[in-house]
Amino acid sequence: MNEKDREALNLLGLARKGHMLIAGRTAVARNIKRGKLLILASDLSRKTREKWLRDARFYGIEVIEKWDMETIGRAIGKKPVGVLLIADKGMAERLKQLL
């Protein structure tokens, strides 16, 4: 893992602590309208991935597919998670710059 990936994962942890991050399928589905950036784990099933990509297109949300569920979960201090939504514009921009 390179330095930018580590920094991005640290930012995810900070975003969670700052209540700028929504994690998990149910929570993301409830809040997708206010999302600025959708992060999908690389090991999601094809069907699940396609569903989130459709939703992101519909709401005009940019998508990043990176890391596996285990890595994302560890970064935010939770069990493995496959779907994250960044609700803060500044945090979303910073993550996009890093990745």
Secondary structure, 3 states (H helix, E strand, C coil): CCHHHHHHHHHHHHHHHCCCEEECHHHHHHHHHHCCEEEECCCCCHHHHHHHHHHHHHHCCEEEECCCHHHHHHHHCCCCCCEEEECCHHHHHHHHHHC
